[in-house]
């Protein structure tokens, strides 16, 4: 229950950040011709939303190995929060089932909400 409340609060914070900066999550249909433009816009959005460090092609060094493990320091807190924000943004950005499969495939027992870096890496391999 605690995780659900935390997730809801994070989603709410992203929505407030988006509204206050008059921005939106850029959407992607999977069309390769649109990828570069979408990726530049999505990176800009991720920067505004505070989750740019979570959308690399490798895991953030500060990301804990487990979603539910106790956090050791502020850097781990930031990394986990950024991953949650990035996962929600990617989920809302993707417009096809094929792209949503990338999100679903990033979910593990240790990270049931998924790992953003795995989605990004799989997306780059696909495109």
C-alpha positions as CSV (number, residue, x, y, z in Angstrom):
1,X,0.0,0.0,0.0
2,X,2.8,2.4,0.8
3,X,4.4,1.9,-2.6
4,X,1.1,2.6,-4.3
5,X,0.8,5.9,-2.4
6,X,4.3,6.8,-3.3
7,X,3.7,6.0,-7.0
8,X,0.5,8.1,-7.0
9,X,2.3,11.0,-5.4
10,X,5.1,10.8,-8.0
11,X,2.6,10.7,-10.9
12,X,0.9,13.8,-9.3
13,X,4.3,15.6,-9.1
14,X,5.0,14.9,-12.8
15,X,1.6,16.2,-13.7
16,X,2.1,19.4,-11.7
17,X,5.6,19.9,-13.2
18,X,4.2,19.4,-16.7
19,X,1.3,21.8,-16.1
20,X,3.5,24.5,-14.4
21,X,6.0,24.4,-17.3
22,X,3.3,24.3,-19.9
23,X,4.7,21.2,-21.5
24,X,3.5,17.7,-22.5
25,X,4.9,14.3,-22.9
26,X,5.9,13.8,-26.5
27,X,4.2,10.7,-28.0
28,X,5.9,8.1,-30.2
29,X,4.1,5.8,-32.6
30,X,7.2,3.7,-33.4
31,X,7.7,5.2,-36.8
32,X,11.5,5.2,-37.4
33,X,11.4,8.4,-39.4
34,X,10.0,10.2,-36.3
35,X,12.4,8.7,-33.8
36,X,15.2,11.3,-33.7
37,X,12.8,14.3,-33.3
38,X,10.8,12.4,-30.7
39,X,13.9,11.4,-28.8
40,X,15.2,15.0,-28.6
41,X,11.8,16.2,-27.4
42,X,11.5,13.3,-24.9
43,X,15.0,14.1,-23.5
44,X,14.0,17.7,-23.1
45,X,10.8,16.7,-21.3
46,X,12.8,14.3,-19.1
47,X,15.1,17.1,-18.1
48,X,12.2,19.3,-17.1
49,X,10.6,16.4,-15.2
50,X,13.8,15.6,-13.4
51,X,14.3,12.2,-14.8
52,X,16.9,12.6,-17.5
53,X,19.4,10.5,-15.6
54,X,17.1,7.5,-15.8
55,X,16.8,7.4,-19.6
56,X,20.4,6.4,-20.5
57,X,21.2,3.1,-22.2
58,X,22.8,1.8,-19.0
59,X,21.6,1.8,-15.4
60,X,22.2,4.9,-13.3
61,X,25.1,3.9,-11.0
62,X,23.1,5.2,-8.1
63,X,20.0,3.1,-8.8
64,X,19.5,0.5,-6.1
65,X,19.4,-3.2,-7.2
66,X,15.9,-3.6,-5.8
67,X,12.9,-1.3,-5.8
68,X,12.0,-2.1,-2.3
69,X,15.5,-2.1,-0.7
70,X,16.2,0.5,1.9
71,X,17.8,3.6,0.4
72,X,21.3,4.5,1.6
73,X,21.6,8.1,0.6
74,X,20.1,11.0,-1.3
75,X,21.6,9.9,-4.6
76,X,19.7,6.5,-4.4
77,X,16.5,8.4,-3.5
78,X,17.0,10.6,-6.6
79,X,17.8,7.7,-8.9
80,X,14.8,5.7,-7.8
81,X,12.5,8.7,-8.1
82,X,13.9,9.5,-11.6
83,X,13.3,5.9,-12.7
84,X,9.7,6.0,-11.6
85,X,9.1,9.3,-13.4
86,X,10.8,8.1,-16.5
87,X,8.8,4.8,-16.6
88,X,5.5,6.8,-16.3
89,X,6.6,9.2,-19.0
90,X,7.6,6.4,-21.4
91,X,4.4,4.5,-20.7
92,X,2.4,7.6,-21.6
93,X,4.6,8.4,-24.6
94,X,4.3,5.1,-26.3
95,X,1.3,4.8,-28.6
96,X,1.4,1.1,-29.8
97,X,1.3,-2.3,-28.2
98,X,4.7,-3.1,-29.7
99,X,6.2,-0.1,-27.8
100,X,4.3,-1.0,-24.7
101,X,5.9,-4.5,-24.9
102,X,9.2,-2.7,-24.2
103,X,7.7,-1.3,-21.0
104,X,6.3,-4.6,-19.9
105,X,9.6,-6.4,-20.7
106,X,11.5,-4.1,-18.4
107,X,9.5,-5.2,-15.4
108,X,11.2,-7.7,-13.1
109,X,10.6,-9.2,-9.7
110,X,13.0,-6.6,-8.2
111,X,11.5,-3.8,-10.2
112,X,7.8,-4.5,-10.8
113,X,7.2,-1.0,-12.2
114,X,10.1,-1.5,-14.7
115,X,13.5,0.0,-15.4
116,X,13.6,3.0,-17.7
117,X,17.1,2.3,-18.9
118,X,16.1,-1.1,-20.1
119,X,13.2,0.4,-22.1
120,X,15.5,2.9,-23.7
121,X,18.2,0.4,-24.5
122,X,15.5,-2.0,-26.0
123,X,14.1,0.9,-28.0
124,X,17.5,1.9,-29.4
125,X,18.1,-1.7,-30.4
126,X,14.7,-1.9,-32.1
127,X,15.1,1.4,-34.0
